[in-house]
Amino acid sequence: VFSTIHSPSSTVQLGVLGAGNFANATLLPAIQKVDGVELVGIASAGGLHAQHSAKKFGFAYAASSDDEILNYPNINTVAILTRHDSHATLVVKALTAGKHVFVEKPLAITVDDCLAMRDAWRASGKACFVGYTLRYSPMYRKVQELVASGAIGQPISLEFNETLAFGHGGTRRIQRSEDLTDVGVFTGDAGS
């Protein structure tokens, strides 16, 4: 995703909002390997996690405020890796500040939030990507192929079990509404 935001003559100057476990274990190591991405700033509530992540991944600075990232003129792209309930507000603020946006899934937790984000995106002229990373997984591509071809008929019900890699929560089963906004979005995405 980050390589598609910039042209060969420009660099993604990245600011990151959120420095929790998932960001540190999964996303930041992957982002660090992408050519053409300059790790400019990272923020977390309180700033302690941001300072640790800045040192570990080579960000130029750490901050304790989202606004320090959003208002920094040398950042052209913001990755939002925060709690689900903060995504909508931060996406709107980042787009309004003239930044390209990558937001970890789910995009938002209400329809109204999604509509506000859509409106901010349309007004901004900037790119906004949602982290549906499993969309590119061979397993999910196979599910899409089976659904699209009609090989399994028309799905009317779904039971989903997922075994996750170490450090990503172990094995879980979708049973609660929070599960649907977390991994359930991948299942809906795969089936569409």
SULBELCOR-V600515 format. One record per backbone hydrogen bond with DSSP energy under -1.0 kcal/mol. CO is the residue of the C=O (numbers start at 1). NH is the residue of the N-H. E is the energy in kcal/mol with one decimal. If there is no record, write none. Layout:
co: <CO/CO>
nh: <NH/NH>
e: <E/E>
//
This chain:
co: <1/7/12/13/13/14/14/15/16/17/20/21/22/22/23/26/27/28/31/34/36/38/38/39/40/41/42/43/44/47/48/49/50/51/52/53/54/54/61/63/66/67/72/76/77/78/79/80/83/84/86/87/88/89/90/91/92/93/94/95/100/101/102/103/110/111/112/113/114/115/116/117/118/119/120/121/127/129/130/131/132/133/134/137/138/139/140/141/142/143/144/145/150/160/162/165/170/172/176/177/178/179/179/183/183/184/185/186/187>
nh: <4/10/38/76/77/40/41/79/43/81/24/25/26/27/28/30/31/32/34/37/12/14/40/60/61/16/63/18/47/51/52/53/54/55/56/57/58/59/42/44/70/71/75/100/15/102/17/104/86/87/90/91/92/93/94/95/96/97/99/98/78/129/80/131/114/115/116/117/118/119/120/121/122/123/124/125/101/103/132/133/135/136/137/141/142/143/144/145/146/147/148/149/153/174/172/168/164/162/180/181/182/183/184/186/187/188/189/190/191>
e: <-1.2/-2.1/-3.5/-1.7/-1.8/-1.9/-1.5/-2.6/-2.6/-3.2/-2.4/-2.8/-2.3/-1.4/-3.3/-1.2/-2.9/-2.5/-1.9/-1.1/-2.8/-2.6/-1.2/-1.5/-1.6/-2.6/-2.5/-3.2/-1.0/-2.3/-1.9/-2.6/-2.9/-1.9/-2.4/-2.7/-1.5/-1.3/-1.4/-1.6/-2.7/-2.4/-1.5/-2.7/-2.5/-2.5/-2.9/-2.5/-1.9/-1.2/-2.1/-2.8/-2.4/-2.2/-2.7/-2.7/-2.4/-1.6/-2.3/-1.6/-2.7/-2.8/-3.2/-2.5/-1.8/-2.5/-2.3/-2.3/-2.6/-2.4/-2.2/-2.6/-2.7/-2.1/-1.4/-1.5/-2.7/-2.9/-2.6/-1.8/-1.6/-1.6/-1.9/-2.5/-1.9/-1.7/-2.4/-2.3/-2.6/-2.5/-2.9/-2.3/-1.5/-1.3/-1.9/-1.8/-1.3/-1.8/-1.3/-1.5/-1.1/-1.1/-2.4/-1.1/-1.1/-2.2/-2.2/-2.8/-1.9>
//
